[in-house]
Each structure stands twice: as structure tokens, then as C-alpha cells.
Amino acid sequence: MSPAVWLVVGALVLVNAFYVAAEFGAVGVRQSRVRWMSDDGHAMARRLLPFIETPAGLSRYVAASQIGITVSSLILGAYAQATLAVAVAGALASAIGAQPQRARDVAQLVVLVTLAAMQAIVGELIPKSLALQFPTEVALATVLPMRWSLRIFRPLIAAINGTTTLILRLLGARPAPQRHVHSPDEIDLLIAESRDGGLLEPDEQERLHRALRLGRRTARDLMVPLDRLTMLSDALPWDDVVRAVSASPFSRLPVFHDARAQVVGVLSVKDLVYRFVQQGALPLPQLMRPVVRVSQDLAADRIVSILRERRVHQAMVIDASEAVVGLITIHDVLVALVGAEPAAG
């Protein structure tokens, strides 16, 4: 078999690898870094920036990559079946005396499996891994050939994007343009770079870091444990309720039945005073409000959403058995955000 055949096959696999790397590099690269490099006079960064700073530009860039991957794969398959499969079929017929048709069938299967493995490893996994580890370097290294590909594939890109948009609209869905998605670690790095660039003060950086870490903390991390709470028994006489409320600095007190872990409601001091003025002394169960419960594993940012939806300031934290283990308030979440020391509830 001629070495030229293997050279063509290898070249087509590398073309596929190039487009895979270009796609993942463009999607993974940080816009801010490319913009700063462009401002510093980096030639490749200036060429890359127009394609990644807008969703429409990035969509065209990704479409060109996908077309390149598809075209190179189709050409590779057709070329390999016309050359490698024929050579392998001839070798099988000579070596084992197989019938020509059977030899061709076996040869096509062998070539297909071999090329699929080569494409998966060399043409997909390796360039994808490199692009994810070094997105900036890969995106800058591939931008010039990609600019040529964008010109060559321009009619196909317009046709593909237009057809995709039409089909999605017929299905009642909106087209979703390509966007850069950053992990929390990448956002953390962006915050640090913004401070180094003079865009953030140190205290602003620290607040942003705390806000970023807030989603990683749970209700159990931020709650006031049950043994530190001021609580009322629902069987407590009126005079004892008034005495306990007067001695407490808090405006809302959890009410339990039998055991402290069995919270049945929350007493608002404002409700107690208002109802006493209107109706006189009442049993505690008639004064308390329903209690909101959240799982101890719930993320802190979700807790804020739940409290806002329920229009309450606090919630009881429960474990897997639904026993109350603590209390969390909006104040506790704000403390985690601004860095102050919480007071016991």
C-alpha cells in the first residue's frame, strides 16, 4: 500500500482534530483575557476577539468548526473505503483465499472500526483535552485557519444556522446562541484578575469571593443549632409566655410540642401584642404562625429564594428524618456574605 495513502488518511484525521480543538478552544477561552491581550497589542488576540465577544460571532465560529469536522470525516470515510478497504480486501483474498465479495465486506468492517478508533482518540479526545486544559493557547493558535474556514464555509454556515432556527421555531423553541460558560474556579480567577487590574478594591474582591462560595454552603453550615435557640413550649401558660418574650431580644420565637425537635410554629412578638390588645390573653397555639422547613443539605442561595417566596425571615432546618436540628434566617445568610459574626438565635 502506498505511503501516500496513509499520509492522506493521517492528514484528514489531523484536520478533524484541528476543528475539534478550535471549537473547544473558542468556547472555553476567557473573553476578558483575550480582550486584555488584544489591548496589549497581541495580533492573534485581536483577530480572535470579534468571534468570541458576541453570541452570534461565537455561533458562526462553532458552526464553521462543525462543518469542518463533518466534511473531513466524510472525506476520510470515502477515501479510506476507496483505498484502504480495497487494499485490505486484496490482502485477505490472497492470504486466506476468501471470496472477493466476502473479502470486501470484512475489509470494509475492519477499516471502519480502525478509523472510528483513530478518529475517537486522535481526532476527538486528544484535541478536546488539550483545548480544555489550554483554551487560550489553542484558540489563538487556530484562529487564522478558522478565519479562512469561515470565509469558505460562509454559505453553508448561513444555510445551516437558518435551517436550525426555522426548525426550532416550528417546534416552538428559541434558538440558543453559543455562550461562554465558566466554572466557579474560573470566576474566582476572573475576580482576582480584576483586582490585580485595579478594577476592584480588596474588600469588594472579598465580598465577591464570599458570594461565589455562598452556593457551596448548606443550611447546616449557616444555621443556629437547636441547643442555642430560645424556644417556647406550646403548653406554656400565658404569663410564662409573656415573661419569656420579655426576656428575649428576638422578635420571633420557635414553638415546639413535647420535644424541642418537634417545632410546630413560630410566635411573632408583634402578633402577640396585637392579638392581646384585640382579644386579651390567648392560648399559644392560636397565636403562632406556620413554620417553614428547609433541608439541612439545601444550598444557601436557594434558601434565600425560598424565604423570599414564602415572605418569611426564617426557617427551621430539618435532617433526613425531618427532625428539626436548627434555625436559619436571612440574617445568617447575609452574615456569610458580608463576613460578620452571627449572634446566637
N, C-alpha and C positions, 0 to 999 in steps of 0.2 A: 504494500500500500504506500502510495506516495506521501512523503513528509509534508507536502503542501496541503494535503487533506487535513492532517492533524493541526497544521498551523491555522487553517481557516476555522476549524472547529474551536480551537483554543481562543482565537480572536473573537468569535461570536459569543463565547461564554464570558470573556472579559468585557465585551460591550454590555452584556446583560448586567454584569457586576457593577459596571460604571453607573448605569442608570439607577440601580438599586441604591448605591452609595449616594448618588446625587439627590435622590428623593429623601432619604432619611437624614442626610446632612442638612438639607434646606429646612425640613420640618423641625429638626432638633436644635438648630443653631439659635443663639440668643440674639434678638434684634438689637438690644442695647449695645452689646459688644461689637457687632458689625457696624453699627452707627458710629461708635467711638473710633473704630479703626478707620472708617471712611473719613471722619473729620480729621484724623491724623495724617491723611494722605495715602492710605493703603489702596492701591489701584484695584485689586480684586474685590475688596470690600465695597468700593464704590460701584462696581459692576453688579455685585450680588444684592446690595441693599434694595434697589427698586423691586426686586422679585419677592422679597420676604417681608416688606413693611406693610403690605396690604393683603387682605384675604384673597382678593381677585388675582393679584400677581402670583401669590403662592399657589393658588388653584391651577393657574396656567402652567406653572413650573412643574407641579406634581403630575399634571396631565401629560406634559411632554415626556416626563420620566416613564410614565406608564405606557405610553405609545412606544417609546424606545425599547422597553422590556418586552412588550408583546411582539414587536416586529423582529427583534433579534432572536427571540425564542422560536418564532415561526420559521424564519430563515434557517436557523440551526437545525430544526427538525427536518425540514425538507431537504437540506443539503446532506445531512447525515444519512437519511434514508436512501438518497441517490448515490452516495459514495460508500460510506462505511457499511451499510446494510448489504450492498451488492458484493463488496469485498469479503465480508464475513460469510455470506451465503455461498460464495465460490469456495472459500476455505472449508466450510462444513461439507459441501458436496464432494470435494476431493478427499477429505480426511476420513469420513465415515460412510461415504457412498450414499448419502441421503438424496431423495428425490428433489429436483430443483424447487418445486413449489414448497415442500416442507422445509427445505433449507432456507428459503427466503422468509418464511413465517418465523422460524426460530431466530434468524439473523435480525429481523426487524424487532422482535421482542428483546433480544439481548442489547441491541443498540438503544432502544427506548429506555430500558432500565438503567443502562450505563449513563446515558445523557441526563436522565432525570436526577440521578445521584450527583453527577458533576454539577448540574445547574443548582441543585439544592445547597450544596456545600460551597462551591467556588463562586457561583453566580448569585446566591442569595444570603446565606448565613454569614459568611466571612465579611462581605462588604457592609451588611447591615450592622454587624457587631462593631466594625471599625467606625462606621458613621455615628453610631450611638455613643461610642467612647470619645470620639474626637470630632464632634459635629462641625465646629468652626473650621478646622483644618480641611476636612473633607469637602465642606460646602464651598470654600474658597478655591480648592484645587479643581473642582469640577465645574465651576461657573462658566468658563469660556466655552467649552464644548456644549454646555447646556444652552448657552445663548444661540449657538448655531442650530442646535436641535429645535429651539423654539421658533426660529425662522423657517426651518424646513417643514416642521410639523404644524405650522400655523393653521392651514385649512382644516387639518384633522382635529386639532385642538378645539377650534370653533364648532365643528360639527359634533364632536363628542360632548362637549360641555352643553351645547344647545339641546342635543337629544336627551341628555341626562336631566336637564332642567325641565324639559317638556314631560318626560315620563313621570318625574317626581310630582309635578303639578297635577297630572292626570290621576295620580294615586292620592292626591290630597296632602302631600308632604312638601315642605320647603327645602330647597337646596341648601346644604350646609357647607359654606366655604371652608377651605383648609385654614386652620389656625394653629398658632404655636401654643403648645401645652407644656407647662413647666412643673416639675416636681417641687415639693416643699423645700428640698435641699437647694434646688436651683434658685427658687425665690429668695431663700436665705442668702445665697451668694449675691444675688442682684441687690439686696438691701445693703450688704456690706460694701459692694462696689459703689453704690450711690453715696454712701457716707464718705468713702475714700475720694470720690469725685467732688465732694463739697456740696452735694445736693441735700444731705440730711445732717441734722445735728445729732450728737451721740445719744441724747435722751430720746429723740424721735426714732433713731435706729432701734434702741432697746424696746420701745413700745411696739414697733412693728414686729420685732422678733417675738415678743410675748403674744401678740395677736396671731402670729403664724403658728405658734406652739399651742394655742388655745384649743384648736381642733384635735390635738393629740391627747388632751387631758380629759378625764372622765368625771362623772358626777362624784364618784367615790374619792377622787383626788382633791376635790374642792369643797366637799360638804363639811358641815359641822357634825361630829359624831353624836350619836344618841345620848351618850352619858354626859355630854356637855350642854344639853338643851334644857331650858326652863319649860316645863310641861305641866299640864293640868289634867287631873282625872275627871271624867265626865260625871262621876258620882260626888264631886266636891260640893259642899254646901255653898250657898250664895255668899255668906260672909267670908268664907275661906277663899272663894274665887276673887272677891274684891281685894282681899288682903294680898293675895299672890300677884294680882295685876298691879297693885300699887307698889309692890316691892320690886317689880321687874322693870328694866329700862326698855323693854321691847314692846312694840305695838301689836304684834301678832304672836300668839302662843299656841302650839300644837295641843290638841286634846286627845287623850288616849282612853281606851276602855280596858279595864283589868290590868293589862301589861303595857309598858311604855312602847313596846314594838308594835302594838295594835292601835295605831293612830286613826281616829275616826273623823277628825275635823280640825279646824283652826278657828281660834277665837280672836276676833279683832277688838281691840280696846275701844275703838270708835263705835263699833256695833253695840258693845256692852253699855256704853254711856247713853247712846241714843235710845236703845230699847228700854233702859231703866227709866229714862225721863218720860217715855211714852206709855210704858206699861208696868213699870215697877220691877221688882225682882222676879227673874225667870229662871227656870232650870237651865243648866249649861247646854244640854243638847239642843235647846231651842235658839240658842244664841250663836252657835258655831256655824262656820261656813264649810262647804265641801272641801276636801283636801285633794290636791293634785299630786300624783305619784309619778316618779321617773325611775328608770332602771339605773343601777349603780354603774353600768357599763356605757351609759349614754354619753356621747361626746359633749363637751362644754358648749360648743357653738350651737348644737341642736337644743340644748336646754334653754338658751336664751329665746330661741324661736318658739318653743312650747310655752314658756311663761308669757310671752307677748301674745300668742294666740289665745291663751286662756285668760288673759288680763289679770294675772296674779303676780305677786312679787316673790313667791317662794314655793317650793315643792318638797315633798318627803321623798327621800331616796330609799329604794327597796332593793333587796337582794334577789337571788334566783328563786327563793321560796316565798317571795312577796312580803317578807317581814321588813319593817322599817329599820334602817340602820343609820339614818342621819337626816339632816335638813340642808337644803341648798337654796340660796337666794340670789337674786340678781346682783346684790352687793358682793357676794362671794366670787361671782364671775368677773365683775369689774375689778375686784382686788387682784385676781390673777392677771388681768390685763394691764393694770397700771403699776402693780408691784407693791402695793401697801400690804400691811399685815392685817389679816382679818381678826375681828373680835369674836369671842365665843357667843353662840346664839342662845 
